[in-house]
Amino acid sequence: MGEKDVDRACGGATEQPGTDSADVDDYVDLATRFEGSINVALFWDRVKGDLIVVAQDRLTGEDLRIPVDPDRAAEVYRHPFAYVSEGQIVRLKGTARG
């Protein structure tokens, strides 16, 4: 999945400007969970070998992307908002704060 597809997998639909677009088949969804308004997914880029945790809060419209090392992937997946400083926060377009 490309960046756009990673967003869609976590409930979003925006594309981050300035990122490389990968083929849809390049990303493998290793784990996805939903709790309340929070969606979290762990993806592996089979071409680059990179891991990324994506978390989205549908109430605030924030989308968090955190690149992770394999030895920390499970921990960051379980507690993505504890690692906000290591990721990139993107406000989703058209999302109203409630």
N, CA and C atoms as an extended XYZ file, in Angstrom:
294
Properties=species:S:1:pos:R:3:atomname:S:1:resname:S:1:resid:I:1 pbc="F F F"
N         0.837       -1.173        0.000 N   MET     1
C         0.000        0.000        0.000 CA  MET     1
C         0.882        1.235        0.000 C   MET     1
N         0.475        2.266       -0.699 N   GLY     2
C         1.195        3.533       -0.665 CA  GLY     2
C         0.745        4.350        0.529 C   GLY     2
N         1.343        5.540        0.716 N   GLU     3
C         0.978        6.404        1.838 CA  GLU     3
C        -0.526        6.658        1.861 C   GLU     3
N        -1.109        6.888        0.695 N   LYS     4
C        -2.541        7.148        0.605 CA  LYS     4
C        -3.326        5.945        1.107 C   LYS     4
N        -2.859        4.746        0.761 N   ASP     5
C        -3.533        3.537        1.191 CA  ASP     5
C        -3.325        3.260        2.667 C   ASP     5
N        -2.182        3.650        3.218 N   VAL     6
C        -1.957        3.534        4.656 CA  VAL     6
C        -2.977        4.395        5.380 C   VAL     6
N        -3.195        5.613        4.890 N   ASP     7
C        -4.198        6.501        5.483 CA  ASP     7
C        -5.577        5.874        5.411 C   ASP     7
N        -5.919        5.339        4.256 N   ARG     8
C        -7.237        4.713        4.104 CA  ARG     8
C        -7.393        3.537        5.058 C   ARG     8
N        -6.344        2.755        5.248 N   ALA     9
C        -6.417        1.594        6.130 CA  ALA     9
C        -6.695        1.994        7.565 C   ALA     9
N        -6.307        3.204        7.928 N   CYS    10
C        -6.572        3.703        9.285 CA  CYS    10
C        -7.765        4.641        9.316 C   CYS    10
N        -8.563        4.632        8.271 N   GLY    11
C        -9.795        5.410        8.284 CA  GLY    11
C        -9.693        6.779        7.647 C   GLY    11
N        -8.520        7.196        7.172 N   GLY    12
C        -8.346        8.502        6.548 CA  GLY    12
C        -8.413        8.399        5.043 C   GLY    12
N        -8.226        9.533        4.377 N   ALA    13
C        -8.259        9.518        2.919 CA  ALA    13
C        -7.405       10.617        2.337 C   ALA    13
N        -6.406       11.068        3.083 N   THR    14
C        -5.581       12.151        2.566 CA  THR    14
C        -4.222       11.630        2.151 C   THR    14
N        -3.538       12.404        1.348 N   GLU    15
C        -2.194       12.062        0.932 CA  GLU    15
C        -1.259       13.150        1.415 C   GLU    15
N        -0.158       12.740        1.994 N   GLN    16
C         0.804       13.702        2.512 CA  GLN    16
C         1.669       14.209        1.371 C   GLN    16
N         1.741       15.522        1.166 N   PRO    17
C         2.559       16.061        0.092 CA  PRO    17
C         4.033       15.765        0.309 C   PRO    17
N         4.720       15.555       -0.789 N   GLY    18
C         6.165       15.385       -0.713 CA  GLY    18
C         6.628       14.001       -0.325 C   GLY    18
N         5.731       13.012       -0.287 N   THR    19
C         6.160       11.662        0.038 CA  THR    19
C         6.217       10.848       -1.237 C   THR    19
N         7.091        9.851       -1.231 N   ASP    20
C         7.176        8.961       -2.368 CA  ASP    20
C         5.949        8.065       -2.388 C   ASP    20
N         5.411        7.871       -3.553 N   SER    21
C         4.255        7.002       -3.688 CA  SER    21
C         4.735        5.599       -4.013 C   SER    21
N         4.295        4.631       -3.229 N   ALA    22
C         4.683        3.248       -3.446 CA  ALA    22
C         3.510        2.499       -4.055 C   ALA    22
N         3.786        1.362       -4.659 N   ASP    23
C         2.752        0.521       -5.219 CA  ASP    23
C         1.885       -0.036       -4.096 C   ASP    23
N         0.609       -0.248       -4.371 N   VAL    24
C        -0.336       -0.745       -3.376 CA  VAL    24
C         0.153       -2.062       -2.767 C   VAL    24
N         0.778       -2.896       -3.566 N   ASP    25
C         1.230       -4.198       -3.083 CA  ASP    25
C         2.523       -4.137       -2.273 C   ASP    25
N         3.154       -2.965       -2.193 N   ASP    26
C         4.418       -2.846       -1.464 CA  ASP    26
C         4.242       -2.919        0.043 C   ASP    26
N         3.084       -2.498        0.559 N   TYR    27
C         2.849       -2.483        1.995 CA  TYR    27
C         2.027       -3.689        2.430 C   TYR    27
N         2.456       -4.309        3.521 N   VAL    28
C         1.737       -5.440        4.090 CA  VAL    28
C         1.223       -5.016        5.459 C   VAL    28
N        -0.074       -5.185        5.679 N   ASP    29
C        -0.690       -4.869        6.960 CA  ASP    29
C        -0.395       -6.026        7.909 C   ASP    29
N         0.485       -5.782        8.875 N   LEU    30
C         0.857       -6.821        9.832 CA  LEU    30
C        -0.124       -6.913       10.992 C   LEU    30
N        -0.700       -5.791       11.367 N   ALA    31
C        -1.651       -5.769       12.479 CA  ALA    31
C        -2.476       -4.494       12.394 C   ALA    31
N        -3.758       -4.606       12.707 N   THR    32
C        -4.646       -3.452       12.748 CA  THR    32
C        -5.585       -3.617       13.929 C   THR    32
N        -5.818       -2.521       14.635 N   ARG    33
C        -6.773       -2.576       15.748 CA  ARG    33
C        -7.576       -1.287       15.782 C   ARG    33
N        -8.780       -1.413       16.313 N   PHE    34
C        -9.703       -0.283       16.420 CA  PHE    34
C       -10.218       -0.250       17.851 C   PHE    34
N       -10.162        0.928       18.454 N   GLU    35
C       -10.688        1.094       19.803 CA  GLU    35
C       -11.301        2.480       19.898 C   GLU    35
N       -12.620        2.531       20.030 N   GLY    36
C       -13.300        3.824       20.057 CA  GLY    36
C       -13.039        4.573       18.770 C   GLY    36
N       -12.531        5.791       18.886 N   SER    37
C       -12.250        6.615       17.704 CA  SER    37
C       -10.813        6.441       17.202 C   SER    37
N       -10.046        5.556       17.846 N   ILE    38
C        -8.634        5.366       17.501 CA  ILE    38
C        -8.451        4.124       16.631 C   ILE    38
N        -7.772        4.315       15.509 N   ASN    39
C        -7.403        3.217       14.620 CA  ASN    39
C        -5.879        3.159       14.580 C   ASN    39
N        -5.311        1.961       14.748 N   VAL    40
C        -3.860        1.799       14.732 CA  VAL    40
C        -3.510        0.641       13.805 C   VAL    40
N        -2.462        0.827       13.003 N   ALA    41
C        -2.008       -0.232       12.107 CA  ALA    41
C        -0.484       -0.266       12.068 C   ALA    41
N         0.048       -1.469       11.881 N   LEU    42
C         1.483       -1.681       11.694 CA  LEU    42
C         1.673       -2.213       10.283 C   LEU    42
N         2.454       -1.482        9.494 N   PHE    43
C         2.713       -1.870        8.118 CA  PHE    43
C         4.187       -2.160        7.893 C   PHE    43
N         4.442       -3.092        6.968 N   TRP    44
C         5.796       -3.421        6.537 CA  TRP    44
C         5.883       -3.140        5.042 C   TRP    44
N         6.887       -2.354        4.661 N   ASP    45
C         7.154       -2.077        3.248 CA  ASP    45
C         8.046       -3.191        2.735 C   ASP    45
N         7.481       -4.088        1.946 N   ARG    46
C         8.235       -5.264        1.496 CA  ARG    46
C         9.374       -4.908        0.539 C   ARG    46
N         9.335       -3.735       -0.090 N   VAL    47
C        10.409       -3.325       -0.998 CA  VAL    47
C        11.582       -2.729       -0.215 C   VAL    47
N        11.287       -1.769        0.680 N   LYS    48
C        12.335       -1.099        1.452 CA  LYS    48
C        12.679       -1.814        2.755 C   LYS    48
N        11.759       -2.652        3.242 N   GLY    49
C        11.981       -3.336        4.508 CA  GLY    49
C        11.645       -2.487        5.720 C   GLY    49
N        11.032       -1.323        5.498 N   ASP    50
C        10.692       -0.412        6.588 CA  ASP    50
C         9.408       -0.829        7.289 C   ASP    50
N         9.320       -0.497        8.576 N   LEU    51
C         8.101       -0.671        9.355 CA  LEU    51
C         7.570        0.696        9.727 C   LEU    51
N         6.252        0.845        9.719 N   ILE    52
C         5.627        2.106       10.104 CA  ILE    52
C         4.358        1.807       10.894 C   ILE    52
N         4.183        2.537       11.982 N   VAL    53
C         2.947        2.479       12.755 CA  VAL    53
C         2.149        3.727       12.395 C   VAL    53
N         0.881        3.525       12.071 N   VAL    54
C        -0.002        4.623       11.741 CA  VAL    54
C        -1.153        4.605       12.738 C   VAL    54
N        -1.404        5.741       13.373 N   ALA    55
C        -2.518        5.852       14.315 CA  ALA    55
C        -3.360        7.046       13.914 C   ALA    55
N        -4.661        6.874       13.983 N   GLN    56
C        -5.558        7.968       13.637 CA  GLN    56
C        -6.623        8.104       14.705 C   GLN    56
N        -6.843        9.345       15.118 N   ASP    57
C        -7.936        9.659       16.029 CA  ASP    57
C        -9.025       10.312       15.184 C   ASP    57
N       -10.115        9.608       14.979 N   ARG    58
C       -11.178       10.108       14.102 CA  ARG    58
C       -11.927       11.283       14.717 C   ARG    58
N       -11.830       11.473       16.032 N   LEU    59
C       -12.485       12.620       16.662 CA  LEU    59
C       -11.731       13.914       16.395 C   LEU    59
N       -10.402       13.865       16.515 N   THR    60
C        -9.602       15.073       16.310 CA  THR    60
C        -9.134       15.215       14.867 C   THR    60
N        -9.169       14.107       14.107 N   GLY    61
C        -8.708       14.138       12.727 CA  GLY    61
C        -7.200       14.072       12.597 C   GLY    61
N        -6.518       13.727       13.682 N   GLU    62
C        -5.063       13.634       13.622 CA  GLU    62
C        -4.627       12.250       13.151 C   GLU    62
N        -3.642       12.260       12.286 N   ASP    63
C        -3.066       11.045       11.728 CA  ASP    63
C        -1.599       11.059       12.109 C   ASP    63
N        -1.144       10.043       12.820 N   LEU    64
C         0.230        9.958       13.302 CA  LEU    64
C         0.941        8.827       12.579 C   LEU    64
N         2.098        9.141       11.997 N   ARG    65
C         2.922        8.138       11.320 CA  ARG    65
C         4.262        8.049       12.031 C   ARG    65
N         4.619        6.839       12.470 N   ILE    66
C         5.865        6.652       13.215 CA  ILE    66
C         6.683        5.541       12.561 C   ILE    66
N         7.831        5.866       11.972 N   PRO    67
C         8.730        4.821       11.487 CA  PRO    67
C         9.333        4.110       12.701 C   PRO    67
N         9.404        2.780       12.654 N   VAL    68
C         9.897        2.032       13.811 CA  VAL    68
C        10.927        0.985       13.413 C   VAL    68
N        11.830        0.702       14.358 N   ASP    69
C        12.766       -0.401       14.192 CA  ASP    69
C        12.041       -1.688       14.555 C   ASP    69
N        12.421       -2.814       13.967 N   PRO    70
C        11.733       -4.075       14.246 CA  PRO    70
C        11.661       -4.437       15.728 C   PRO    70
N        12.714       -4.145       16.488 N   ASP    71
C        12.721       -4.516       17.903 CA  ASP    71
C        11.786       -3.657       18.755 C   ASP    71
N        11.270       -2.558       18.213 N   ARG    72
C        10.356       -1.675       18.952 CA  ARG    72
C         8.959       -1.649       18.349 C   ARG    72
N         8.732       -2.362       17.262 N   ALA    73
C         7.475       -2.282       16.531 CA  ALA    73
C         6.267       -2.652       17.393 C   ALA    73
N         6.345       -3.725       18.148 N   ALA    74
C         5.201       -4.157       18.964 CA  ALA    74
C         4.874       -3.126       20.043 C   ALA    74
N         5.891       -2.585       20.679 N   GLU    75
C         5.682       -1.590       21.741 CA  GLU    75
C         5.050       -0.319       21.184 C   GLU    75
N         5.554        0.172       20.056 N   VAL    76
C         5.009        1.392       19.457 CA  VAL    76
C         3.588        1.134       18.944 C   VAL    76
N         3.342       -0.050       18.415 N   TYR    77
C         2.000       -0.410       17.964 CA  TYR    77
C         1.006       -0.398       19.132 C   TYR    77
N         1.423       -0.908       20.276 N   ARG    78
C         0.539       -0.950       21.451 CA  ARG    78
C         0.293        0.437       22.042 C   ARG    78
N         1.313        1.320       21.993 N   HIS    79
C         1.211        2.638       22.631 CA  HIS    79
C         1.698        3.752       21.692 C   HIS    79
N         1.059        3.933       20.537 N   PRO    80
C         1.584        4.890       19.555 CA  PRO    80
C         1.642        6.331       20.047 C   PRO    80
N         0.696        6.742       20.875 N   PHE    81
C         0.668        8.143       21.289 CA  PHE    81
C         1.745        8.459       22.323 C   PHE    81
N         2.364        7.432       22.892 N   ALA    82
C         3.509        7.646       23.775 CA  ALA    82
C         4.761        7.988       22.957 C   ALA    82
N         4.697        7.761       21.649 N   TYR    83
C         5.844        7.989       20.767 CA  TYR    83
C         5.575        9.119       19.779 C   TYR    83
N         4.677       10.022       20.121 N   VAL    84
C         4.327       11.136       19.239 CA  VAL    84
C         5.555       11.919       18.798 C   VAL    84
N         6.500       12.129       19.697 N   SER    85
C         7.680       12.934       19.368 CA  SER    85
C         8.554       12.287       18.298 C   SER    85
N         8.390       10.994       18.062 N   GLU    86
C         9.192       10.290       17.061 CA  GLU    86
C         8.490       10.202       15.715 C   GLU    86
N         7.251       10.662       15.659 N   GLY    87
C         6.482       10.528       14.435 CA  GLY    87
C         6.158       11.856       13.800 C   GLY    87
N         5.232       11.803       12.888 N   GLN    88
C         4.793       12.986       12.161 CA  GLN    88
C         3.275       13.058       12.287 C   GLN    88
N         2.765       14.185       12.768 N   ILE    89
C         1.328       14.370       12.922 CA  ILE    89
C         0.804       15.168       11.740 C   ILE    89
N        -0.294       14.694       11.188 N   VAL    90
C        -0.915       15.354       10.046 CA  VAL    90
C        -2.378       15.582       10.390 C   VAL    90
N        -2.865       16.797       10.223 N   ARG    91
C        -4.287       17.093       10.424 CA  ARG    91
C        -5.004       16.716        9.146 C   ARG    91
N        -6.025       15.900        9.249 N   LEU    92
C        -6.756       15.480        8.074 CA  LEU    92
C        -7.690       16.572        7.593 C   LEU    92
N        -7.787       16.735        6.291 N   LYS    93
C        -8.642       17.767        5.700 CA  LYS    93
C       -10.105       17.457        5.953 C   LYS    93
N       -10.859       18.501        6.198 N   GLY    94
C       -12.304       18.363        6.314 CA  GLY    94
C       -12.774       17.682        7.585 C   GLY    94
N       -11.903       17.515        8.555 N   THR    95
C       -12.294       16.864        9.788 CA  THR    95
C       -12.562       17.922       10.836 C   THR    95
N       -13.745       17.899       11.396 N   ALA    96
C       -14.105       18.884       12.411 CA  ALA    96
C       -13.750       18.361       13.790 C   ALA    96
N       -13.267       19.240       14.617 N   ARG    97
C       -12.986       18.875       16.000 CA  ARG    97
C       -14.295       18.875       16.763 C   ARG    97
N       -14.451       17.900       17.679 N   GLY    98
C       -15.698       17.823       18.383 CA  GLY    98
C       -15.577       18.066       19.802 C   GLY    98
